[in-house]
């Protein structure tokens, strides 16, 4: 039997007037997965999150979150109580302290009193804000407010988290803390739907990536997306590149392609582990002075721009 995802969509769509923002979105996200949702501004990412979190209704199609139908009002009430949502511009009460903000939202989710106090203390200490808990958040920096918003969406122990730019406005140290925190949340079995413009962050955190612009353009793990587009490539740094050496490499039956970059050859092979020795022997026999051999590293940014059709 196929595995039913914690988040499932079938032809999920949303239009605003004559403009279709989300067009027949189909995806399945299993329990415990960190799913990265990548796309440019205006691609429909936030609209998708708002539909899945039951803040707006779809114009067409269906979706379930934890087995509950987001288009059914009774189910939608339960979805709202089971998910945690971090929006890109979190709304906090500026005149209230961090502690009182969190108590207010925790009570909305009916978190028991003692547990609520314990969880507020835990998250404020974890995020380095315990000593400032009684200060009004209106005087907080953007990064500090973001930390409060992260704590807020976790108070009721949600099974599913929707995080829209969770490290936005944070300094490098705080961003690192939040990334580690997301990794720990995954270990607890939570399903995390992550919208981010930080491609390095997505590469490190996400089990799979969905590249989206109104509709899904590609979905897979970061490593498989790289392999699909570029295969595995070896960088051979030579003292000098000559036409003879390039032709020697092209003549090898295990070579899928060769690019010249200055004094480097970028060679596409099926398996560097088994093909590199033969490649080195062939080049040495042709008179090459090899300085080093390494496997080429492609970034998720390379993949993203390739799929989006953007020239770098």
Secondary structure, DSSP 4 states (H G I P E B T S, - for coil): -PPPPSEEEEEEEEEETTEEEEEEEEEEE-TT-EEEEE--TTSSHHHHHHHHTTSS--SEEEEEETTEETTSHHHHHHHHHHEEEE-TT----TTSBHHHHHHHHHHHTT--HHHHHHHHHHHHHHTT-GGGTTSBGGGS-HHHHHHHHHHHTTTT--SEEEEESTTTT--HHHHHHHHHHHHHHHHTT-EEEEE-S-HHHHHHH-SEEEEESSSEEEEE-HHHHHHHHH-EEEEEEES---HHHHHHHHTSTTEEEEEEETTEEEEEES-HHHHHHHHHHHHHHTT--EEEEEE----HHHHHHHHHT---
